[in-house]
Amino acid sequence: MTENILETKELAVEFSPRGKKRVRALGGVSLSLSRGETLSVVGESGSGKSTLLRAAMALIPTSSGGVLLFGRDVSKLSPAELKALRRRCGYVPQDPYGAIPPALSAIEAVAEPYIIAGVKSSGEERRERAEKILYSLGLSGERILNARAAGLSGGQRQRVEIARALMLGPELLLCDEPTSMQDASTRGEIIDALAKRVKAGMSMLFVTHDLLLAAHASQKMIVLKDGKICERGAAREILSSPKHPYTRALIEALPKLKF
Ligand SMILES: Nc1ncnc2c1ncn2[C@@H]1O[C@H](COP(=O)(O)OP(=O)(O)OP(=O)(O)O)[C@@H](O)[C@H]1O
């Protein structure tokens, strides 16, 4: 039997900003992700992708429906139990600015989760592991490794964020537009590094507005429109023969190369 790492059931999230109209960000989303599998979440800006990631990690309250993380209903967990489950997850937030502690160098920032989680290790071991992960994402060299966040480009910060999320060897990686600031070849390098980990058993929920990237990075895909799934299935199949008019419109909007 396949083991579900993440499951959402009719998940709904509403925001009630003070003095403003209530926003229904997610309206009944059901999905499942098993071990060693990647699911891409695709949709336009405002379709609910980030909300889905944050709700999956129980970082925001849900209005109805539920989330099972590693088979446990997150609404029934104590803060300590939830913390323990979150430790098994890596989260790459959308905005790499501000997510990295400004006083730490890149290598220290990547090694920090080991210290926070209390993993017994020497400074040397932490550094070695952090360096290896950064290298797999195309970052190396003393100048980069010792730079603080302010001295790194947006794309480099994004890779430091991904490396931080990988430091504890997560069983589930949730990433929110993790390659939005990368050039094409670095993007490929990152996707390949993540794919290797998926092959080794990691599961990944991959948020992107880029359908081509989604098809490259994942086996399964869901397309979100106004907080609801309008299409789901095998990523490449959706790309080659989309069923929903919204997906078709997204594909038609992809830039066409002309020579
Ligand atoms: N904290 C919040 N308070 C109020 N409304 C919110 C909040 N977070 C998200 N929303 C609203 O929920 C809807 C979904 O937002 P979300 O950020 O999940 O979309 P998204 O698909 O990730 O967009 P993007 O691709 O631009 O990041 C939007 O209408 C957004 O304005």
PDBQT file of the ligand as one rigid body, heavy atoms in Angstrom, charges set to zero:
ROOT
HETATM    1  N1  LIG A 301      -2.900  36.953   4.866  1.00  0.00    +0.000 N 
HETATM    2  C1  LIG A 301      -3.840  37.205   3.966  1.00  0.00    +0.000 A 
HETATM    3  N2  LIG A 301      -4.846  38.056   4.240  1.00  0.00    +0.000 NA
HETATM    4  C2  LIG A 301      -5.804  38.302   3.334  1.00  0.00    +0.000 A 
HETATM    5  N3  LIG A 301      -5.873  37.742   2.113  1.00  0.00    +0.000 NA
HETATM    6  C3  LIG A 301      -4.901  36.889   1.782  1.00  0.00    +0.000 A 
HETATM    7  C4  LIG A 301      -3.826  36.573   2.686  1.00  0.00    +0.000 A 
HETATM    8  N4  LIG A 301      -2.992  35.682   2.074  1.00  0.00    +0.000 NA
HETATM    9  C5  LIG A 301      -3.520  35.460   0.852  1.00  0.00    +0.000 A 
HETATM   10  N5  LIG A 301      -4.660  36.176   0.681  1.00  0.00    +0.000 N 
HETATM   11  C6  LIG A 301      -5.519  36.178  -0.516  1.00  0.00    +0.000 C 
HETATM   12  O1  LIG A 301      -5.807  34.809  -0.822  1.00  0.00    +0.000 OA
HETATM   13  C7  LIG A 301      -5.806  34.609  -2.250  1.00  0.00    +0.000 C 
HETATM   14  C8  LIG A 301      -4.788  33.522  -2.583  1.00  0.00    +0.000 C 
HETATM   15  O2  LIG A 301      -3.475  34.029  -2.293  1.00  0.00    +0.000 OA
HETATM   16  P1  LIG A 301      -2.153  33.149  -2.474  1.00  0.00    +0.000 P 
HETATM   17  O3  LIG A 301      -1.021  33.966  -1.961  1.00  0.00    +0.000 OA
HETATM   18  O4  LIG A 301      -2.383  31.823  -1.899  1.00  0.00    +0.000 OA
HETATM   19  O5  LIG A 301      -2.093  33.037  -4.077  1.00  0.00    +0.000 OA
HETATM   20  P2  LIG A 301      -0.901  32.515  -4.997  1.00  0.00    +0.000 P 
HETATM   21  O6  LIG A 301      -1.527  31.641  -6.027  1.00  0.00    +0.000 OA
HETATM   22  O7  LIG A 301       0.173  31.923  -4.163  1.00  0.00    +0.000 OA
HETATM   23  O8  LIG A 301      -0.394  33.860  -5.670  1.00  0.00    +0.000 OA
HETATM   24  P3  LIG A 301       1.099  34.277  -6.141  1.00  0.00    +0.000 P 
HETATM   25  O9  LIG A 301       1.433  33.406  -7.320  1.00  0.00    +0.000 OA
HETATM   26  O10 LIG A 301       0.932  35.712  -6.552  1.00  0.00    +0.000 OA
HETATM   27  O11 LIG A 301       2.002  34.082  -4.985  1.00  0.00    +0.000 OA
HETATM   28  C9  LIG A 301      -5.500  35.956  -2.868  1.00  0.00    +0.000 C 
HETATM   29  O12 LIG A 301      -6.721  36.554  -3.221  1.00  0.00    +0.000 OA
HETATM   30  C10 LIG A 301      -4.826  36.723  -1.752  1.00  0.00    +0.000 C 
HETATM   31  O13 LIG A 301      -5.033  38.093  -1.902  1.00  0.00    +0.000 OA
ENDROOT
TORSDOF 0
